[in-house]
């Protein structure tokens, strides 16, 4: 656990970074919610602020006065034990509170938090919750990037968010197949550094021999799948995935657009020609699985990924694995509302590993277990193969 002084610095940096991400937006951009999976940017700013007021200031700050009595109702997300909330689909219908009001709310709570942290030595439990709050906000910083991209990327004008944002790093090295021998390996978070509860429970797992690619699948490679008719070959797809492809007319990765016979991609720096050597992204698990089938290979399990990760570069794309999101042996859900953070989502989802170009600094680690439903594509998701 971080010392109190280091935690103060982390808190200040985290709060500033969220507002820096939003500094490239116009006021109108803050309110839009095109689909249920995307939240308006102003909601993210309010929700991460409510978290500190609800779980830290109300609990540990003497005589804290709420900024407004409706903040919990408006900015609670999925914490059922905390109380009523605006349903997720209605977040984009709230013209009030205004963007200016939310920045005032942030300033009020930030100042109250700093006053608490600078006024006395806090006990370990208080520091733990504050540290969770900082990493919770870092998660929402990544969601800000991905939600902003969805909002702007579905605008027919394809507006630029920030011309400096680089989301397509080139893997400038030869493909190699990393061999991992059969054996028993240790999985799980092993240090005292921050991690989420779903990473805890160091345990052993048995792995058969496998070879894993040191490179992610690229745009050029995925174009070959498209041109070969991969989206139309029922034998490559799970039954549920085949229904998804046909019901939604899926024929290419998300944000790909064919213009005058040439593939383009919408990025946060605007609409550009597709970069062949960049790792493919905004891919669902369904598509990653179908591509692996087409290649006669498969996706790694999360245990294989964690065992092999030291031998390849990762962090530009969240990487789909073949593993279902489930608890580790002896997993214990934390008590209280924070126990709703991970445990209740351990069903019908796939694990992703690594991190992405949108992940905040010092937020990811090789034991990090991200998770999403298999059809989702709005995150910076990609994949590597195993044979």
C-alpha positions as CSV (number, residue, x, y, z in Angstrom):
1,X,0.0,0.0,0.0
2,X,1.2,3.5,-0.8
3,X,2.2,5.9,2.0
4,X,-0.2,8.7,2.8
5,X,2.0,11.3,1.1
6,X,2.3,9.2,-2.1
7,X,-1.4,8.6,-2.1
8,X,-2.1,12.3,-1.9
9,X,0.1,12.8,-5.0
10,X,-1.7,9.9,-6.8
11,X,-5.0,11.4,-5.9
12,X,-4.1,14.9,-7.2
13,X,-2.6,13.5,-10.4
14,X,-5.6,11.3,-11.0
15,X,-8.2,14.1,-10.6
16,X,-6.2,16.4,-12.9
17,X,-5.8,13.7,-15.6
18,X,-9.6,13.1,-15.9
19,X,-10.1,16.8,-16.6
20,X,-7.2,16.9,-19.0
21,X,-8.8,14.2,-21.0
22,X,-12.0,16.2,-21.2
23,X,-10.2,19.5,-22.1
24,X,-10.4,18.6,-25.8
25,X,-14.2,18.4,-25.7
26,X,-16.8,21.0,-26.6
27,X,-19.6,21.5,-24.1
28,X,-22.1,19.6,-26.3
29,X,-19.9,16.5,-26.4
30,X,-20.3,16.0,-22.6
31,X,-23.9,15.1,-22.8
32,X,-24.2,12.5,-25.6
33,X,-25.1,8.8,-24.9
34,X,-25.5,7.0,-28.3
35,X,-25.9,3.4,-26.7
36,X,-26.4,1.9,-23.3
37,X,-22.7,0.8,-23.1
38,X,-21.5,4.4,-23.5
39,X,-21.9,7.0,-20.8
40,X,-21.8,10.8,-21.3
41,X,-18.4,12.2,-20.4
42,X,-20.0,14.5,-17.8
43,X,-21.4,11.4,-16.1
44,X,-18.0,9.9,-15.8
45,X,-16.7,13.1,-14.2
46,X,-19.6,13.1,-11.7
47,X,-19.5,9.4,-11.0
48,X,-15.8,9.3,-10.1
49,X,-16.4,12.3,-7.8
50,X,-19.5,10.7,-6.1
51,X,-17.3,7.6,-5.4
52,X,-15.0,9.6,-3.2
53,X,-17.8,11.5,-1.5
54,X,-19.9,8.3,-0.9
55,X,-17.2,5.8,0.2
56,X,-14.6,8.2,1.8
57,X,-15.9,11.5,2.9
58,X,-19.3,10.3,4.2
59,X,-17.6,7.5,6.0
60,X,-14.3,9.0,7.3
61,X,-14.6,12.8,7.2
62,X,-16.1,14.3,10.3
63,X,-19.1,16.5,9.6
64,X,-18.8,16.4,5.9
65,X,-21.7,18.3,4.2
66,X,-22.9,16.8,0.9
67,X,-22.5,19.0,-2.1
68,X,-26.0,18.1,-3.1
69,X,-28.5,15.6,-1.9
70,X,-29.2,14.2,-5.4
71,X,-25.6,13.2,-6.3
72,X,-26.0,9.6,-5.2
73,X,-29.2,9.2,-7.3
74,X,-27.6,10.7,-10.4
75,X,-24.1,9.3,-10.3
76,X,-24.4,5.8,-8.7
77,X,-23.7,3.2,-11.3
78,X,-24.3,-0.4,-10.2
79,X,-24.0,-0.3,-6.4
80,X,-27.4,-1.7,-5.5
81,X,-26.7,-1.7,-1.8
82,X,-26.1,2.1,-1.8
83,X,-29.6,3.1,-3.0
84,X,-31.7,4.2,-5.9
85,X,-30.1,5.5,-9.1
86,X,-30.9,6.8,-12.5
87,X,-31.1,3.8,-14.9
88,X,-28.1,3.5,-17.2
89,X,-30.0,4.1,-20.4
90,X,-31.2,7.5,-19.1
91,X,-27.7,9.1,-18.4
92,X,-27.7,10.9,-21.7
93,X,-31.2,12.4,-21.0
94,X,-29.9,14.5,-18.2
95,X,-29.2,18.1,-19.4
96,X,-29.0,19.0,-15.8
97,X,-26.9,19.0,-13.7
98,X,-24.8,21.1,-16.1
99,X,-21.2,20.6,-17.1
100,X,-20.3,23.7,-15.0
101,X,-22.1,22.3,-12.0
102,X,-20.2,19.0,-12.3
103,X,-16.9,20.8,-12.4
104,X,-18.0,22.7,-9.2
105,X,-18.9,19.3,-7.6
106,X,-15.5,17.9,-8.6
107,X,-13.7,20.9,-7.1
108,X,-15.7,20.7,-3.9
109,X,-15.0,17.0,-3.3
110,X,-11.4,17.2,-4.4
111,X,-10.8,20.0,-1.9
112,X,-12.6,18.1,0.9
113,X,-10.5,15.0,0.1
114,X,-7.2,16.9,0.3
115,X,-8.3,18.6,3.5
116,X,-9.0,15.1,5.0
117,X,-5.7,13.6,3.8
118,X,-3.6,16.6,4.9
119,X,-5.3,17.1,8.3
120,X,-4.4,13.8,10.1
121,X,-2.8,10.4,9.8
122,X,-5.4,8.1,8.2
123,X,-5.8,4.4,9.2
124,X,-5.0,1.6,6.7
125,X,-8.7,1.0,5.8
126,X,-9.2,4.6,4.9
127,X,-6.1,4.7,2.8
128,X,-7.1,1.4,1.1
129,X,-10.5,2.9,0.0
130,X,-8.8,6.1,-1.3
131,X,-6.4,4.0,-3.3
132,X,-9.3,2.0,-4.8
133,X,-11.0,5.3,-5.6
134,X,-7.9,6.5,-7.5
135,X,-7.7,3.3,-9.6
136,X,-11.5,3.4,-10.1
137,X,-11.1,6.8,-11.6
138,X,-8.3,5.6,-13.8
139,X,-10.6,2.9,-15.1
140,X,-13.1,5.7,-16.0
141,X,-10.3,7.7,-17.7
142,X,-10.0,4.8,-20.1
143,X,-13.8,4.7,-20.5
144,X,-13.7,8.4,-21.2
145,X,-11.4,7.8,-24.2
146,X,-13.4,4.9,-25.5
147,X,-16.8,6.6,-24.9
148,X,-15.6,9.8,-26.5
149,X,-14.4,7.8,-29.5
150,X,-17.8,6.2,-29.8
151,X,-19.6,9.5,-29.5
152,X,-17.4,11.3,-32.1
153,X,-16.9,8.2,-34.3
154,X,-20.6,7.8,-34.8
155,X,-20.9,11.5,-35.8
156,X,-21.2,11.6,-39.7
157,X,-18.6,14.4,-39.7
158,X,-16.0,12.2,-38.0
159,X,-14.7,15.0,-35.9
160,X,-11.2,15.0,-34.5
161,X,-10.8,14.6,-30.7
162,X,-7.0,15.3,-30.4
163,X,-4.6,15.2,-33.3
164,X,-1.8,14.1,-30.9
165,X,-3.5,11.0,-29.7
166,X,-1.6,8.0,-31.1
167,X,-3.6,4.8,-31.0
168,X,-1.9,2.6,-33.7
169,X,1.6,1.7,-32.6
170,X,3.5,-0.4,-35.2
171,X,4.9,-3.8,-34.2
172,X,8.3,-3.3,-35.9
173,X,9.7,-6.8,-35.4
174,X,9.5,-10.3,-36.8
175,X,6.9,-12.7,-35.7
176,X,8.2,-15.4,-33.4
177,X,6.4,-18.3,-31.6
178,X,7.3,-18.4,-28.0
179,X,7.5,-22.0,-26.7
180,X,6.2,-22.7,-23.2
181,X,6.8,-26.1,-21.8
182,X,4.4,-28.4,-20.1
183,X,4.3,-27.9,-16.3
184,X,2.8,-26.4,-13.2
185,X,2.8,-22.6,-13.1
186,X,1.8,-20.0,-10.4
187,X,-0.9,-17.5,-11.2
188,X,-2.2,-14.4,-9.4
189,X,-1.0,-11.2,-7.8
190,X,2.0,-11.8,-5.6
191,X,3.2,-8.4,-4.3
192,X,1.9,-5.8,-1.9
193,X,1.3,-3.3,-4.7
194,X,-2.2,-2.3,-5.5
195,X,-4.5,-4.9,-7.2
196,X,-8.2,-5.7,-7.4
197,X,-9.8,-8.5,-5.4
198,X,-10.3,-10.6,-8.5
199,X,-6.5,-10.9,-9.0
200,X,-5.9,-12.3,-5.5
201,X,-5.5,-15.9,-4.5
202,X,-2.1,-17.0,-5.8
203,X,-2.6,-20.6,-7.0
204,X,-1.0,-23.2,-9.3
205,X,-2.2,-24.3,-12.7
206,X,-1.2,-27.0,-15.0
207,X,-0.4,-26.1,-18.6
208,X,0.3,-28.3,-21.6
209,X,2.9,-27.4,-24.2
210,X,2.0,-24.4,-26.3
211,X,3.4,-21.7,-28.5
212,X,2.2,-18.1,-28.4
213,X,2.8,-15.3,-30.9
214,X,5.0,-12.4,-29.8
215,X,2.9,-10.2,-32.1
216,X,-0.7,-9.2,-32.1
217,X,-2.8,-9.9,-35.2
218,X,-2.5,-6.9,-37.5
219,X,-4.9,-5.0,-39.7
220,X,-3.3,-6.5,-42.8
221,X,-3.7,-10.0,-41.5
222,X,-7.3,-9.3,-40.6
223,X,-8.0,-7.9,-44.0
224,X,-7.0,-11.3,-45.4
225,X,-9.7,-12.9,-43.2
226,X,-12.3,-10.4,-44.6
227,X,-11.3,-10.9,-48.2
228,X,-11.4,-14.7,-47.9
229,X,-15.0,-14.5,-46.8
230,X,-14.5,-15.1,-43.2
231,X,-17.5,-13.2,-42.1
232,X,-19.7,-15.3,-44.3
233,X,-18.3,-18.8,-43.3
234,X,-20.7,-20.2,-40.7
235,X,-18.2,-23.0,-39.8
236,X,-15.8,-20.5,-38.2
237,X,-18.3,-19.0,-35.7
238,X,-20.0,-20.0,-32.5
239,X,-23.8,-20.3,-33.0
240,X,-24.4,-17.2,-30.9
241,X,-21.7,-15.3,-32.7
242,X,-23.2,-16.3,-36.1
243,X,-26.6,-14.8,-35.0
244,X,-24.8,-11.7,-33.9
245,X,-23.0,-11.3,-37.2
246,X,-26.2,-11.6,-39.2
247,X,-28.5,-9.7,-37.0
248,X,-26.1,-6.7,-36.9
249,X,-24.7,-7.0,-40.5
250,X,-21.1,-7.2,-39.1
251,X,-18.6,-7.4,-42.0
252,X,-15.5,-5.6,-40.6
253,X,-14.0,-4.4,-37.3
254,X,-15.6,-1.4,-35.6
255,X,-14.6,2.0,-37.0
256,X,-13.5,0.6,-40.3
257,X,-15.0,2.4,-43.4
258,X,-14.4,1.5,-47.0
259,X,-14.2,4.8,-49.0
260,X,-13.6,4.7,-52.8
261,X,-12.5,1.0,-52.5
262,X,-9.9,1.7,-49.7
263,X,-10.2,0.9,-46.0
264,X,-10.1,3.8,-43.6
265,X,-10.3,3.8,-39.8
266,X,-11.8,6.4,-37.5
267,X,-9.3,7.3,-34.7
268,X,-9.3,9.8,-32.0
269,X,-7.1,12.0,-34.2
270,X,-9.7,11.7,-37.0
271,X,-10.5,9.6,-40.0
272,X,-7.3,8.1,-41.6
273,X,-6.3,5.4,-44.1
274,X,-6.0,2.0,-42.4
275,X,-2.4,1.3,-41.2
276,X,-1.7,-2.3,-42.4
277,X,1.0,-3.1,-39.8
278,X,-0.9,-1.7,-36.8
279,X,-2.5,-4.2,-34.4
280,X,-6.2,-4.7,-35.3
281,X,-8.5,-3.2,-32.7
282,X,-12.1,-2.8,-31.7
283,X,-12.6,-6.6,-32.3
284,X,-15.2,-8.7,-30.4
285,X,-14.3,-12.0,-28.8
286,X,-16.6,-13.6,-31.5
287,X,-14.4,-12.1,-34.3
288,X,-11.1,-13.0,-32.6
289,X,-12.3,-16.6,-32.1
290,X,-13.5,-16.9,-35.8
291,X,-10.2,-15.6,-37.0
292,X,-8.2,-18.1,-34.9
293,X,-10.4,-20.9,-36.3
294,X,-9.7,-19.6,-39.8
295,X,-6.0,-19.8,-39.1
296,X,-6.2,-23.2,-37.6
297,X,-5.1,-21.9,-34.2
298,X,-6.8,-20.6,-31.0
299,X,-6.7,-17.8,-28.4
300,X,-4.6,-18.2,-25.3
301,X,-6.2,-18.9,-21.9
302,X,-5.6,-16.2,-19.3
303,X,-3.3,-18.6,-17.5
304,X,-1.2,-19.2,-20.6
305,X,-1.1,-15.4,-21.3
306,X,0.1,-14.6,-17.7
307,X,2.7,-17.3,-17.9
308,X,4.1,-16.2,-21.2
309,X,3.7,-12.4,-21.0
310,X,7.3,-11.8,-19.8
311,X,8.5,-12.9,-23.3
312,X,6.5,-10.4,-25.4
313,X,5.5,-6.7,-25.4
314,X,1.9,-6.0,-24.3
315,X,-0.1,-2.9,-23.5
316,X,-1.4,-1.4,-26.8
317,X,-4.5,-3.5,-27.0
318,X,-6.7,-5.3,-24.4
319,X,-6.2,-8.9,-25.5
320,X,-9.1,-11.4,-25.6
321,X,-8.4,-14.8,-24.0
322,X,-10.3,-18.0,-24.2
323,X,-11.0,-17.9,-20.5
324,X,-14.4,-17.3,-18.9
325,X,-14.4,-14.6,-16.2
326,X,-14.7,-16.6,-13.0
327,X,-13.3,-16.4,-9.4
328,X,-9.9,-17.8,-8.5
329,X,-9.7,-20.6,-6.0
330,X,-10.6,-19.3,-2.5
331,X,-11.8,-15.9,-3.9
332,X,-13.5,-13.9,-1.2
333,X,-15.7,-11.0,-2.1
334,X,-15.1,-7.9,0.1
335,X,-17.7,-6.9,2.6
336,X,-20.1,-4.0,2.0
337,X,-20.8,-2.1,-1.2
338,X,-17.3,-2.4,-2.5
339,X,-17.9,-6.1,-2.7
340,X,-20.1,-5.3,-5.7
341,X,-17.0,-4.0,-7.6
342,X,-16.0,-7.3,-9.3
343,X,-17.6,-10.4,-7.8
344,X,-21.1,-10.0,-9.1
345,X,-20.0,-9.8,-12.7
346,X,-18.3,-13.2,-12.8
347,X,-20.8,-14.7,-15.3
348,X,-21.2,-14.7,-19.1
349,X,-18.0,-12.7,-19.7
350,X,-14.6,-13.3,-21.2
351,X,-11.3,-12.2,-19.6
352,X,-9.0,-9.7,-21.4
353,X,-5.4,-9.2,-20.4
354,X,-2.8,-6.5,-20.9
355,X,-3.9,-2.9,-21.3
356,X,-4.4,-0.5,-24.2
357,X,-3.3,2.8,-25.6
358,X,-6.2,4.3,-23.6
359,X,-5.2,2.8,-20.2
360,X,-4.0,5.3,-17.7
361,X,-0.3,5.4,-16.6
362,X,0.6,3.0,-13.8
363,X,-2.8,1.3,-13.9
364,X,-2.2,-2.0,-15.5
365,X,-0.1,-5.0,-14.5
366,X,0.4,-8.6,-15.8
367,X,-2.1,-10.0,-13.3
368,X,-4.9,-7.5,-14.2
369,X,-8.1,-9.3,-15.2
370,X,-10.3,-7.1,-17.4
371,X,-13.6,-8.6,-18.5
372,X,-16.3,-7.9,-21.1
373,X,-19.2,-9.5,-22.8
374,X,-18.1,-11.3,-26.0
375,X,-19.9,-9.1,-28.5
376,X,-18.5,-5.8,-27.3
377,X,-16.1,-3.8,-29.5
378,X,-16.0,-0.2,-28.3
379,X,-12.9,-0.9,-26.2
380,X,-9.4,-1.0,-27.7
381,X,-9.5,-4.8,-28.0
382,X,-7.2,-7.0,-30.0
383,X,-5.7,-10.5,-29.8
384,X,-2.7,-12.8,-30.3
385,X,-2.7,-16.4,-31.3
386,X,-1.6,-19.7,-29.8
387,X,-0.7,-22.9,-31.6
